[in-house]
Amino acid sequence: MGEVCLGCGGCTFLCPTCNCFTVFDHQNSTGGVRERHWDSCSFECFTREASGHNPRKEQHQRLKSRFFHKLSYQFVLRNGRHACVGCGRCISACLGEDSMPEVTARIRREEWC
């Protein structure tokens, strides 16, 4: 799956249930300001730690994490529903072949387990 994903993050920026962000600190004349900026779990630097270690350095690891989060039963137990609402925005944004319905169909056919 990671071979066909471009890692552009288009699917995550359009997804109504994605809310990943990064934090930037800026210094100004009165002290400082902390700002939250939208980010994507598809980007390599998203999970990089301050030490430089990246637990999801490879694209296939980031993609697996994204789909596990969206379709995980643990998410259903915690929030009462799947993280994928079936809106189809990821389909229109994906330049590869990794839209949520396509991946789900391939998992069901046991092509990607």
Protein Blocks (a to p, Z undefined) as FASTA:
>chain_A
ZZmpgolommmmmpmkbccdcddddddfklpacddddddfkbmklmpcfkopafblbfkl
mmmmmmmmmmpmklmmmnopafbeonommmmmpmblmbfklmmmmmmnomaZZ
